[in-house]
């Protein structure tokens, strides 16, 4: 039987896969779709392994329009979904548009005991209905900490609810503390996927991906290194060049 680590990572043809955010910027639904199309081309054609369609500047309806386009025109690529503040909609869209994975900002630690029981039942029910992998945050940026459990307890619970744990720092585009990545790895072990979810750069990918298995990246690939910027092909190529050095090191292990 495949381990959780190999099952998720088998989606990709390379070590240390990188998943890029599509933030859906634009002044209208039509413009958001056109910008998303351009960004997808810029990212995938320059080596990014997958994209995550997120309603960061858009709506769930905008996400769906992009998913319609991908399924019709780009269904050979790997794509996932993150619907902020609506996990149920994320599962529904993943099932409808054959997304390979769903990112949930938090799968443990963000709810009190009573609400967490309901959340657990919801997650288990939805996971039974889809083949999409689930990447879940614990102590994730902007998420509350209400469980009153230890980090180890919350991570173990999180592992039962997802196929990969996502670790971040305190905010979008802010570097994830290396000690936090190491702590997460020590607790979840080497056989469960660990994904760096924020603040990855060409300068820190070597040290961070020496510990983590994959990464989600957004701001660094923009022309101004901010979430509201435009994807820069120059930044993508520079990042991927540094990432290839990390991958070569993995092959030599």
Secondary structure by P-SEA (a helix, b strand, c coil): cccaaaaaaccccccbbbbbbbccccccaaaaaaaaaaaaaaaaaacccccccccccccaaaaaaaaaaaacccccccbbbbbcccaaaaaaaaaaccccbbbbccccccccaaaaaaaaaaaaaaaaaccbbbbbbcccccccccccccaaaaaaaaaacccbbbbbcccccccccaaaaaaaaaaacccbbbbbccccccccaaaaaaccccccccccccccccccccccaaaaaaaaaaaaaaaaaaaac
